[in-house]
């Protein structure tokens, strides 16, 4: 997949951590943005 970025939110519940939200994004280099938009 190449370079990715992820973020998430954890919630402590009943003495354990649960994932409340998780997002994974793939980065697109600026010089490839036009081609990416055309593909979309």
ROMIDO-720496 format. One record per residue: residue number from 0; z, y, x of N, C-alpha, C in turn; residue in one letter. Coordinates in nm, 4 decimals. Layout:
<rs>
<r nr="NUM" n_up="Z" n_north="Y" n_east="X" ca_up="Z" ca_north="Y" ca_east="X" c_up="Z" c_north="Y" c_east="X" rest="A"/>
...
</rs>
This chain:
<rs>
<r nr="0" n_up="0.0000" n_north="-0.1205" n_east="0.0818" ca_up="0.0000" ca_north="0.0000" ca_east="0.0000" c_up="0.0000" c_north="0.1256" c_east="0.0852" rest="X"/>
<r nr="1" n_up="0.0357" n_north="0.1146" n_east="0.2088" ca_up="0.0404" ca_north="0.2334" ca_east="0.2931" c_up="0.1718" c_north="0.3072" c_east="0.2765" rest="X"/>
<r nr="2" n_up="0.1666" n_north="0.4378" n_east="0.3008" ca_up="0.2878" ca_north="0.5199" ca_east="0.2940" c_up="0.3282" c_north="0.5411" c_east="0.1487" rest="X"/>
<r nr="3" n_up="0.4545" n_north="0.5176" n_east="0.1185" ca_up="0.5075" ca_north="0.5366" ca_east="-0.0169" c_up="0.6354" c_north="0.6189" c_east="-0.0104" rest="X"/>
<r nr="4" n_up="0.6726" n_north="0.6752" n_east="-0.1234" ca_up="0.7999" ca_north="0.7439" ca_east="-0.1381" c_up="0.8685" c_north="0.6862" c_east="-0.2606" rest="X"/>
<r nr="5" n_up="0.9988" n_north="0.6744" n_east="-0.2502" ca_up="1.0750" ca_north="0.6208" ca_east="-0.3633" c_up="1.1968" c_north="0.7066" c_east="-0.3870" rest="X"/>
<r nr="6" n_up="1.2382" n_north="0.7124" n_east="-0.5127" ca_up="1.3635" ca_north="0.7782" ca_east="-0.5483" c_up="1.4254" c_north="0.6995" c_east="-0.6621" rest="X"/>
<r nr="7" n_up="1.5546" n_north="0.7126" n_east="-0.6756" ca_up="1.6229" ca_north="0.6390" ca_east="-0.7807" c_up="1.7569" c_north="0.6983" c_east="-0.8150" rest="X"/>
<r nr="8" n_up="1.8113" n_north="0.6522" n_east="-0.9250" ca_up="1.9433" ca_north="0.6942" ca_east="-0.9721" c_up="2.0271" c_north="0.5698" c_east="-0.9929" rest="X"/>
<r nr="9" n_up="2.1444" n_north="0.5683" n_east="-0.9324" ca_up="2.2378" ca_north="0.4567" ca_east="-0.9487" c_up="2.3560" c_north="0.5018" c_east="-1.0331" rest="X"/>
<r nr="10" n_up="2.4080" n_north="0.4104" n_east="-1.1138" ca_up="2.5234" ca_north="0.4382" ca_east="-1.1989" c_up="2.6289" c_north="0.3312" c_east="-1.1717" rest="X"/>
<r nr="11" n_up="2.7514" n_north="0.3762" n_east="-1.1488" ca_up="2.8619" ca_north="0.2828" ca_east="-1.1286" c_up="2.9168" c_north="0.2429" c_east="-1.2653" rest="X"/>
<r nr="12" n_up="2.9156" n_north="0.1111" n_east="-1.2924" ca_up="2.9603" ca_north="0.0620" ca_east="-1.4221" c_up="3.0333" c_north="-0.0706" c_east="-1.4012" rest="X"/>
<r nr="13" n_up="3.1552" n_north="-0.0797" n_east="-1.4505" ca_up="3.2363" ca_north="-0.2016" ca_east="-1.4386" c_up="3.2453" c_north="-0.2518" c_east="-1.2942" rest="X"/>
<r nr="14" n_up="3.2756" n_north="-0.1612" n_east="-1.2024" ca_up="3.2931" ca_north="-0.1930" ca_east="-1.0604" c_up="3.1675" c_north="-0.2475" c_east="-0.9934" rest="X"/>
<r nr="15" n_up="3.0488" n_north="-0.2165" n_east="-1.0454" ca_up="2.9238" ca_north="-0.2536" ca_east="-0.9779" c_up="2.8216" c_north="-0.1416" c_east="-0.9991" rest="X"/>
<r nr="16" n_up="2.7217" n_north="-0.1391" n_east="-0.9135" ca_up="2.6168" ca_north="-0.0379" ca_east="-0.9217" c_up="2.4960" c_north="-0.0937" c_east="-0.9963" rest="X"/>
<r nr="17" n_up="2.4427" n_north="-0.0128" n_east="-1.0868" ca_up="2.3241" ca_north="-0.0500" ca_east="-1.1639" c_up="2.2164" c_north="0.0552" c_east="-1.1420" rest="X"/>
<r nr="18" n_up="2.0915" n_north="0.0113" n_east="-1.1357" ca_up="1.9796" ca_north="0.1048" ca_east="-1.1234" c_up="1.9497" c_north="0.1607" c_east="-1.2619" rest="X"/>
<r nr="19" n_up="1.9604" n_north="0.2940" n_east="-1.2740" ca_up="1.9328" ca_north="0.3605" ca_east="-1.4008" c_up="1.7866" c_north="0.4070" c_east="-1.4069" rest="X"/>
<r nr="20" n_up="1.7342" n_north="0.4486" n_east="-1.2921" ca_up="1.5955" ca_north="0.4977" ca_east="-1.2862" c_up="1.5429" c_north="0.4732" c_east="-1.1460" rest="X"/>
<r nr="21" n_up="1.4154" n_north="0.4328" n_east="-1.1341" ca_up="1.3520" ca_north="0.4115" ca_east="-1.0038" c_up="1.2062" c_north="0.4521" c_east="-1.0147" rest="X"/>
<r nr="22" n_up="1.1590" n_north="0.5279" n_east="-0.9164" ca_up="1.0194" ca_north="0.5705" ca_east="-0.9163" c_up="0.9611" c_north="0.5471" c_east="-0.7780" rest="X"/>
<r nr="23" n_up="0.8436" n_north="0.4857" n_east="-0.7732" ca_up="0.7718" ca_north="0.4613" ca_east="-0.6485" c_up="0.6399" c_north="0.5368" c_east="-0.6551" rest="X"/>
<r nr="24" n_up="0.6149" n_north="0.6194" n_east="-0.5554" ca_up="0.4919" ca_north="0.6991" ca_east="-0.5508" c_up="0.4133" c_north="0.6657" c_east="-0.4250" rest="X"/>
<r nr="25" n_up="0.2823" n_north="0.6624" n_east="-0.4383" ca_up="0.1937" ca_north="0.6418" ca_east="-0.3247" c_up="0.1409" c_north="0.7784" c_east="-0.2835" rest="X"/>
<r nr="26" n_up="0.1472" n_north="0.8089" n_east="-0.1548" ca_up="0.1002" ca_north="0.9387" ca_east="-0.1081" c_up="-0.0511" c_north="0.9369" c_east="-0.0865" rest="X"/>
<r nr="27" n_up="-0.1143" n_north="1.0520" n_east="-0.1090" ca_up="-0.2574" ca_north="1.0683" ca_east="-0.0867" c_up="-0.2751" c_north="1.1862" c_east="0.0088" rest="X"/>
<r nr="28" n_up="-0.3451" n_north="1.1648" n_east="0.1199" ca_up="-0.3677" ca_north="1.2721" ca_east="0.2163" c_up="-0.4535" c_north="1.3815" c_east="0.1537" rest="X"/>
<r nr="29" n_up="-0.4279" n_north="1.5063" n_east="0.1934" ca_up="-0.5006" ca_north="1.6205" ca_east="0.1370" c_up="-0.6509" c_north="1.6045" c_east="0.1471" rest="X"/>
<r nr="30" n_up="-0.7001" n_north="1.5548" n_east="0.2606" ca_up="-0.8449" ca_north="1.5442" ca_east="0.2785" c_up="-0.9076" c_north="1.4377" c_east="0.1885" rest="X"/>
<r nr="31" n_up="-0.8270" n_north="1.3518" n_east="0.1278" ca_up="-0.8788" ca_north="1.2489" ca_east="0.0370" c_up="-0.8524" c_north="1.2819" c_east="-0.1104" rest="X"/>
<r nr="32" n_up="-0.7909" n_north="1.3970" n_east="-0.1363" ca_up="-0.7513" ca_north="1.4322" ca_east="-0.2727" c_up="-0.8718" c_north="1.4471" c_east="-0.3659" rest="X"/>
<r nr="33" n_up="-0.9787" n_north="1.5116" n_east="-0.3210" ca_up="-1.0962" ca_north="1.5290" ca_east="-0.4062" c_up="-1.1523" c_north="1.3935" c_east="-0.4499" rest="X"/>
<r nr="34" n_up="-1.1669" n_north="1.3017" n_east="-0.3540" ca_up="-1.2164" ca_north="1.1671" ca_east="-0.3851" c_up="-1.1224" c_north="1.0955" c_east="-0.4809" rest="X"/>
<r nr="35" n_up="-0.9925" n_north="1.1118" n_east="-0.4611" ca_up="-0.8938" ca_north="1.0495" ca_east="-0.5495" c_up="-0.9068" c_north="1.1011" c_east="-0.6930" rest="X"/>
<r nr="36" n_up="-0.9209" n_north="1.2316" n_east="-0.7075" ca_up="-0.9339" ca_north="1.2922" ca_east="-0.8417" c_up="-1.0605" c_north="1.2417" c_east="-0.9094" rest="X"/>
<r nr="37" n_up="-1.1699" n_north="1.2302" n_east="-0.8345" ca_up="-1.2961" ca_north="1.1800" ca_east="-0.8923" c_up="-1.2822" c_north="1.0347" c_east="-0.9383" rest="X"/>
<r nr="38" n_up="-1.2072" n_north="0.9538" n_east="-0.8630" ca_up="-1.1839" ca_north="0.8142" ca_east="-0.9022" c_up="-1.1013" c_north="0.8059" c_east="-1.0307" rest="X"/>
<r nr="39" n_up="-1.0060" n_north="0.8951" n_east="-1.0404" ca_up="-0.9144" ca_north="0.8937" ca_east="-1.1539" c_up="-0.9910" c_north="0.9185" c_east="-1.2809" rest="X"/>
</rs>
